[in-house]
């Protein structure tokens, strides 16, 4: 089986949970989950210059808070 488990995806994406103001729990992640990535314009079948640029920008935003 080559598919990642949900727990593995959660770990890789940096998934965490937060309580909302209305009492619900929201699932968030530092990095896009597979379905979000698959639906984006960056899903071109290989790691392109645009992918790297997006990654570096996102990483810098995380570092800056």
C-alpha positions as CSV (number, residue, x, y, z in Angstrom):
1,X,0.0,0.0,0.0
2,X,1.6,3.3,-1.2
3,X,-1.1,5.6,0.2
4,X,-0.4,7.6,3.3
5,X,-2.6,7.1,6.3
6,X,-4.6,10.1,7.6
7,X,-2.3,10.2,10.6
8,X,0.7,10.4,8.4
9,X,-0.8,13.2,6.3
10,X,-1.7,15.1,9.5
11,X,1.9,14.8,10.7
12,X,3.5,15.9,7.4
13,X,1.1,18.8,6.9
14,X,1.5,20.0,10.5
15,X,-2.2,19.6,11.3
16,X,-3.6,21.0,14.6
17,X,-7.0,21.8,16.1
18,X,-8.3,25.0,17.5
19,X,-11.6,25.9,19.3
20,X,-13.7,28.5,17.5
21,X,-15.7,31.2,19.2
22,X,-18.9,29.2,18.6
23,X,-17.7,26.1,20.4
24,X,-16.6,24.0,17.4
25,X,-13.2,22.6,16.7
26,X,-11.5,23.6,13.5
27,X,-8.8,21.5,11.8
28,X,-6.0,23.6,10.5
29,X,-2.5,22.8,9.0
30,X,0.7,24.7,8.4
31,X,0.9,23.1,4.9
32,X,-1.8,22.3,2.4
33,X,-3.4,18.9,2.6
34,X,-3.3,16.7,-0.5
35,X,-6.8,17.6,-1.7
36,X,-6.0,21.3,-1.6
37,X,-2.8,20.8,-3.4
38,X,-4.4,18.6,-6.0
39,X,-6.9,21.3,-6.9
40,X,-4.4,24.0,-7.2
41,X,-2.5,25.4,-10.2
42,X,0.7,24.1,-8.6
43,X,-0.2,20.5,-9.2
44,X,1.7,20.0,-12.4
45,X,3.1,16.6,-11.8
46,X,6.6,17.7,-10.8
47,X,8.3,20.2,-8.4
48,X,8.4,23.4,-10.6
49,X,10.0,26.7,-10.1
50,X,6.5,28.1,-9.2
51,X,6.1,25.4,-6.5
52,X,9.5,26.2,-5.0
53,X,8.7,29.9,-5.0
54,X,5.3,29.3,-3.3
55,X,7.0,27.0,-0.8
56,X,9.7,29.6,0.1
57,X,7.2,32.4,0.4
58,X,4.9,30.3,2.6
59,X,7.9,29.2,4.8
60,X,9.0,32.8,5.2
61,X,5.5,33.9,6.2
62,X,5.4,31.1,8.8
63,X,8.8,32.2,10.2
64,X,7.7,35.8,10.4
65,X,4.5,34.8,12.3
